[in-house]
Amino acid sequence: MTLQVDQIAVVYKHVITAVQGVTLSVSKKQIVALLGTNGAGKTTTLRAISGFLGIDDARVTEGAISFDGTRLDNCPPHEIAARGVVLVPEREKVFPNLTVGENLTAPVSSLGLEVAFHFFPRLAELRHRTSGLLSGGERQMLAIASALVCGPKLLLIDELSLGLAPVIVDDLTRRLAAIRNELGTAILLVEQSAAVALQLCDYAYVMENGRIVLDGDRERLKGHQDVQEFYLGQAKGERRSYRDVKQYRRSRRWYG
């Protein structure tokens, strides 16, 4: 099982290029992270892979996306999901007017509940609760479980940690690792927090302004000076934010 994204460009409303020349891959049982600040092009890349570009009047205009040797670029979402590539979106994660159990049986039969409750036993306790009343962490669990019951070969997860407490994020990362280890499911994770992503992933790509500017395995990126300074907030032994560092210093060093 391999996802291959090869030099894709994504254009919105026929005029605005949001992603240009992006190449990445995800192999069987691999967890890959796509890092970058807000607006870097991470979510656009994920929507291009999952087929959800159409809702934003966007299209892959160059390059190719393939999964297990089959082209996916500009295919509708239901066809891509049927091939085993399933998205956990950043927005509208669940059906708020349905119960937890109804959310989990909406995409497939109730047979998938056993898998969902195995990895997220809290959801079994909440199965009759209306989903709109769940906490943010519980909604994220339900969104991942709803994707999981579809039997994906590759999970696409957009902003795992956004708006969640660190203790909840730590729990979710452990459960994602268990899903990979027990089911062999590959994961492509879009994440603003490099600390979260580099705790979980095997390999990562860093995006800036719609392009991949850096990639490598987890240890390489953890040790890279720019990642430490601008994404992990470490410089000369002190915590600092990349927002406090002048942009020109970052752009001069990316390829160094």
Rosetta blueprint (number, residue, H / E / L):
1 M L
2 T E
3 L E
4 Q E
5 V E
6 D E
7 Q E
8 I E
9 A E
10 V E
11 V E
12 Y E
13 K L
14 H L
15 V L
16 I E
17 T E
18 A E
19 V E
20 Q E
21 G E
22 V E
23 T E
24 L E
25 S E
26 V E
27 S E
28 K L
29 K L
30 Q L
31 I E
32 V E
33 A E
34 L E
35 L E
36 G L
37 T L
38 N L
39 G L
40 A L
41 G L
42 K H
43 T H
44 T H
45 T H
46 L H
47 R H
48 A H
49 I H
50 S H
51 G L
52 F H
53 L H
54 G H
55 I H
56 D H
57 D L
58 A E
59 R E
60 V E
61 T E
62 E E
63 G E
64 A E
65 I E
66 S E
67 F E
68 D L
69 G L
70 T E
71 R E
72 L L
73 D L
74 N L
75 C L
76 P L
77 P H
78 H H
79 E H
80 I H
81 A H
82 A H
83 R L
84 G L
85 V E
86 V E
87 L E
88 V E
89 P L
90 E L
91 R L
92 E L
93 K L
94 V L
95 F L
96 P L
97 N L
98 L L
99 T E
100 V H
101 G H
102 E H
103 N H
104 L H
105 T H
106 A L
107 P L
108 V L
109 S L
110 S H
111 L H
112 G H
113 L H
114 E H
115 V H
116 A H
117 F H
118 H H
119 F H
120 F L
121 P H
122 R H
123 L H
124 A H
125 E H
126 L L
127 R L
128 H L
129 R L
130 T E
131 S H
132 G H
133 L H
134 L L
135 S L
136 G H
137 G H
138 E H
139 R H
140 Q H
141 M H
142 L H
143 A H
144 I H
145 A H
146 S H
147 A H
148 L H
149 V L
150 C L
151 G L
152 P L
153 K L
154 L E
155 L E
156 L E
157 I E
158 D E
159 E L
160 L L
161 S L
162 L L
163 G L
164 L L
165 A L
166 P H
167 V H
168 I H
169 V H
170 D H
171 D H
172 L H
173 T H
174 R H
175 R H
176 L H
177 A H
178 A H
179 I H
180 R H
181 N H
182 E H
183 L H
184 G L
185 T L
186 A E
187 I E
188 L E
189 L E
190 V E
191 E E
192 Q L
193 S L
194 A H
195 A H
196 V H
197 A H
198 L H
199 Q H
200 L H
201 C L
202 D L
203 Y E
204 A E
205 Y E
206 V E
207 M E
208 E E
209 N L
210 G L
211 R E
212 I E
213 V E
214 L E
215 D E
216 G E
217 D E
218 R H
219 E H
220 R H
221 L H
222 K H
223 G H
224 H L
225 Q H
226 D H
227 V H
228 Q H
229 E H
230 F H
231 Y L
232 L L
233 G L
234 Q E
235 A E
236 K L
237 G L
238 E E
239 R E
240 R L
241 S L
242 Y H
243 R H
244 D H
245 V L
246 K L
247 Q H
248 Y H
249 R H
250 R H
251 S H
252 R H
253 R H
254 W L
255 Y L
256 G L
